[in-house]
Amino acid sequence: MDVAAYERDGFLTGIDIFSPEEIAGYRQQFDELEERLGKETTSIGMVSKHFEHEFIWQLGSDERIVDAISALIGDDVMLLATHFFCKYPGPEEGKKFVAWHQDVTYWGLEPAEAHTAWIAIDKADRENGCMQMVAGSHINGAIAPHGKSARDGNLLSINQEIPDELIDQSKVRHLELEAGQISIHQGKTYHCSNANISDRRRCGLTVRYVRPEVRPVEGRVAHPQKPILLRGVDSYKNFGVTPHPFGT
């Protein structure tokens, strides 16, 4: 892992993790969920379903991803949450986007430090709405003001948005990924993704990781968080102890 680049830019991208055969197997399992639950649910409704579906747990706890995260944040790594983001093609679905934001503004953590791996279940490119990052936007450690998006279709649950005037367009980078690759970004890095204007689905699983010293801020999240220790030692027990949902 290029730790210096991560510290400088706030993200890394194009990291090869899953072989074509591996990601095809995971995609098939997601497709089966999509068929059973419907696209309205699988678009943004699949939050922390690693407790219910083993393949999601396998994705989020994969040793190769944990190796990458550990190289960036240290030996002690906890899985905070998982969340599928799927953008579908079509006249209505194709209007949906993710506004500029910082992850840690609504995760209820103190200190506000977290790291996200974005696993490309499908290929992600500019046409189907890959993520964009503002390089270096995390460096001052500040939480940017977030207003309400005036555009319809924002997939963020509370419709938040960093105002356009705070986005340095000269530093925007598009994180195009092949299926099976991942990107990793720091929780204060400004990022967004445009609408899917292609005829292809764009599905990705976000996996959020924290160090054990973070603690929950009471009243900041709708549902109790249940981080799971993946590697190292949790000397703090700020969230209690949650066992691995499908064994070790």
C-alpha positions as CSV (number, residue, x, y, z in Angstrom):
1,M,0.0,0.0,0.0
2,D,1.2,3.5,-0.9
3,V,0.7,5.0,2.6
4,A,2.2,8.3,1.5
5,A,-0.3,8.7,-1.3
6,Y,-3.2,7.8,1.0
7,E,-2.1,10.4,3.5
8,R,-1.6,13.0,0.8
9,D,-4.7,12.4,-1.3
10,G,-7.1,10.8,1.1
11,F,-7.7,7.8,-1.1
12,L,-6.2,4.9,-3.1
13,T,-7.8,3.3,-6.2
14,G,-7.5,0.5,-8.7
15,I,-6.4,-2.0,-6.0
16,D,-6.7,-5.6,-7.4
17,I,-8.3,-7.9,-4.9
18,F,-10.8,-10.4,-6.4
19,S,-10.2,-12.5,-9.5
20,P,-12.8,-12.5,-12.2
21,E,-14.1,-15.8,-11.0
22,E,-14.3,-14.7,-7.4
23,I,-16.2,-11.5,-8.1
24,A,-18.5,-13.3,-10.6
25,G,-19.5,-15.6,-7.8
26,Y,-20.2,-12.7,-5.4
27,R,-22.1,-10.9,-8.2
28,Q,-24.3,-14.0,-8.7
29,Q,-25.2,-14.0,-5.0
30,F,-26.0,-10.3,-5.1
31,D,-28.1,-10.8,-8.3
32,E,-30.1,-13.5,-6.4
33,L,-30.8,-11.0,-3.6
34,E,-31.8,-8.4,-6.1
35,E,-34.2,-10.7,-7.8
36,R,-35.8,-11.7,-4.4
37,L,-35.8,-8.3,-2.7
38,G,-36.3,-5.9,-5.6
39,K,-34.2,-3.1,-6.9
40,E,-35.8,-0.5,-4.6
41,T,-34.3,-2.4,-1.6
42,T,-31.0,-3.3,-3.2
43,S,-30.4,0.2,-4.4
44,I,-29.5,1.7,-1.0
45,G,-31.5,-0.4,1.5
46,M,-28.9,-3.1,2.1
47,V,-27.2,-1.7,5.3
48,S,-25.1,-4.0,7.5
49,K,-26.5,-7.1,6.0
50,H,-23.3,-8.9,6.7
51,F,-25.0,-10.2,9.8
52,E,-27.6,-11.9,7.6
53,H,-25.8,-12.9,4.4
54,E,-22.6,-14.8,4.6
55,F,-21.3,-13.7,1.2
56,I,-21.4,-10.0,2.4
57,W,-19.5,-11.0,5.5
58,Q,-16.9,-12.8,3.4
59,L,-16.5,-9.7,1.2
60,G,-16.0,-7.3,4.1
61,S,-13.7,-9.5,6.1
62,D,-11.6,-10.8,3.2
63,E,-8.0,-11.0,4.5
64,R,-6.6,-9.2,1.4
65,I,-8.8,-6.2,2.1
66,V,-8.0,-6.3,5.8
67,D,-4.3,-6.4,4.9
68,A,-4.7,-3.3,2.9
69,I,-6.6,-1.5,5.6
70,S,-4.2,-2.6,8.3
71,A,-1.3,-1.2,6.2
72,L,-3.0,2.2,6.3
73,I,-4.4,2.4,9.9
74,G,-2.4,-0.1,12.0
75,D,-2.7,-3.6,13.4
76,D,-6.1,-3.2,15.1
77,V,-9.0,-3.2,12.7
78,M,-12.7,-3.3,13.3
79,L,-15.5,-3.6,10.7
80,L,-18.0,-0.9,11.5
81,A,-20.7,-1.4,8.8
82,T,-21.4,-2.5,5.2
83,H,-23.7,-0.9,2.7
84,F,-24.5,-1.7,-1.0
85,F,-24.9,1.3,-3.4
86,C,-26.5,0.3,-6.7
87,K,-27.3,2.6,-9.5
88,Y,-29.6,1.2,-12.2
89,P,-30.0,2.4,-15.7
90,G,-33.3,3.8,-17.0
91,P,-35.3,7.0,-17.3
92,E,-36.1,7.3,-13.6
93,E,-33.4,5.2,-11.9
94,G,-30.8,7.0,-14.1
95,K,-31.4,10.3,-12.3
96,K,-30.1,9.1,-9.0
97,F,-26.7,10.4,-7.7
98,V,-24.7,10.8,-4.6
99,A,-23.9,14.4,-3.6
100,W,-20.6,15.7,-2.4
101,H,-20.1,14.7,1.2
102,Q,-17.8,13.4,3.9
103,D,-18.6,9.9,5.4
104,V,-17.9,10.7,9.0
105,T,-20.5,13.6,9.2
106,Y,-23.3,11.1,10.0
107,W,-21.6,8.0,11.4
108,G,-21.6,9.3,15.0
109,L,-18.0,8.6,15.9
110,E,-15.6,10.3,18.2
111,P,-12.9,10.9,17.1
112,A,-14.4,11.2,13.6
113,E,-12.0,8.8,12.0
114,A,-13.0,6.0,9.7
115,H,-12.0,4.4,6.4
116,T,-14.1,3.0,3.6
117,A,-13.3,0.2,1.1
118,W,-15.5,0.4,-2.0
119,I,-15.7,-3.0,-3.6
120,A,-16.7,-3.0,-7.3
121,I,-19.2,-5.7,-7.8
122,D,-19.8,-4.4,-11.3
123,K,-17.4,-2.4,-13.4
124,A,-17.6,1.3,-12.4
125,D,-16.7,4.0,-14.9
126,R,-17.7,7.6,-15.7
127,E,-20.8,6.5,-17.7
128,N,-22.4,4.5,-15.0
129,G,-21.5,6.9,-12.1
130,C,-18.2,5.9,-10.6
131,M,-17.0,7.7,-7.4
132,Q,-15.2,11.0,-7.6
133,M,-12.8,12.3,-4.9
134,V,-11.3,15.7,-4.2
135,A,-7.7,14.9,-3.7
136,G,-6.3,16.3,-0.4
137,S,-9.7,17.5,0.9
138,H,-9.2,15.5,4.1
139,I,-5.9,17.1,5.1
140,N,-7.1,19.9,7.5
141,G,-9.2,17.4,9.4
142,A,-12.2,19.6,9.4
143,I,-15.8,18.7,8.9
144,A,-17.2,20.8,6.0
145,P,-20.6,22.4,6.2
146,H,-23.3,20.2,4.7
147,G,-26.5,21.7,3.4
148,K,-29.5,20.0,1.8
149,S,-29.3,19.1,-1.9
150,A,-31.6,21.1,-4.1
151,R,-31.6,18.4,-6.8
152,D,-33.9,15.4,-6.8
153,G,-32.4,11.9,-6.7
154,N,-29.7,12.2,-4.0
155,L,-29.1,8.7,-2.6
156,L,-27.7,10.0,0.7
157,S,-30.2,9.1,3.4
158,I,-30.5,12.6,4.8
159,N,-30.1,14.4,1.5
160,Q,-26.9,16.1,2.6
161,E,-24.5,18.0,0.2
162,I,-21.3,20.0,0.5
163,P,-21.9,23.2,-1.4
164,D,-20.3,23.4,-4.9
165,E,-18.3,26.5,-4.0
166,L,-16.2,24.4,-1.6
167,I,-15.2,21.8,-4.2
168,D,-11.9,22.4,-6.0
169,Q,-12.6,21.0,-9.4
170,S,-9.0,21.0,-10.3
171,K,-8.4,18.3,-7.7
172,V,-11.4,16.1,-8.6
173,R,-10.4,12.5,-9.6
174,H,-12.6,9.8,-11.1
175,L,-12.2,6.4,-9.5
176,E,-12.9,4.0,-12.3
177,L,-12.7,0.4,-11.2
178,E,-12.9,-3.0,-12.9
179,A,-15.2,-5.5,-11.2
180,G,-13.2,-7.1,-8.4
181,Q,-11.0,-4.0,-7.7
182,I,-11.4,-1.8,-4.7
183,S,-10.7,1.8,-3.7
184,I,-10.1,3.0,-0.2
185,H,-10.9,6.4,1.1
186,Q,-10.5,8.4,4.3
187,G,-13.7,9.3,6.0
188,K,-13.1,13.1,5.7
189,T,-12.3,13.0,2.0
190,Y,-14.9,14.9,-0.1
191,H,-16.5,12.5,-2.6
192,C,-19.6,12.0,-4.8
193,S,-20.8,10.1,-7.8
194,N,-22.9,11.2,-10.7
195,A,-26.0,9.6,-12.1
196,N,-25.8,6.4,-14.2
197,I,-26.3,7.4,-17.8
198,S,-25.3,4.1,-19.3
199,D,-27.3,1.0,-20.0
200,R,-25.4,-1.0,-17.3
201,R,-25.9,-1.4,-13.5
202,R,-23.2,0.0,-11.2
203,C,-23.1,-2.0,-8.0
204,G,-20.6,-1.6,-5.2
205,L,-20.3,-2.6,-1.6
206,T,-18.9,-0.1,0.9
207,V,-17.2,-1.6,3.9
208,R,-16.4,0.8,6.7
209,Y,-13.4,0.2,9.0
210,V,-12.3,1.9,12.3
211,R,-9.7,1.5,14.9
212,P,-10.9,0.3,18.3
213,E,-10.3,3.6,20.1
214,V,-13.2,5.3,18.3
215,R,-16.4,5.5,20.4
216,P,-20.0,6.2,19.6
217,V,-21.6,9.6,20.0
218,E,-25.0,9.1,21.7
219,G,-27.9,10.1,19.6
220,R,-26.0,10.5,16.4
221,V,-27.1,7.3,14.6
222,A,-30.5,5.8,14.1
223,H,-29.5,2.2,14.9
224,P,-26.9,0.9,17.4
225,Q,-23.6,0.1,15.7
226,K,-22.0,-3.2,16.3
227,P,-18.4,-3.2,15.1
228,I,-16.6,-6.5,14.8
229,L,-12.9,-6.9,15.6
230,L,-11.2,-8.4,12.5
231,R,-7.6,-8.1,13.5
232,G,-5.5,-7.2,16.5
233,V,-6.8,-6.3,19.9
234,D,-9.7,-4.2,21.1
235,S,-8.5,-2.7,24.4
236,Y,-11.3,-0.2,24.7
237,K,-14.6,-2.1,24.2
238,N,-16.3,1.1,23.4
239,F,-19.1,-0.7,21.5
240,G,-19.1,-3.9,23.6
241,V,-18.1,-7.2,21.9
242,T,-19.8,-8.5,18.8
243,P,-18.8,-12.0,17.7
244,H,-18.2,-12.9,14.0
245,P,-21.6,-13.6,12.5
246,F,-20.5,-16.7,10.7
247,G,-17.7,-18.0,12.9
248,T,-14.0,-17.0,12.7
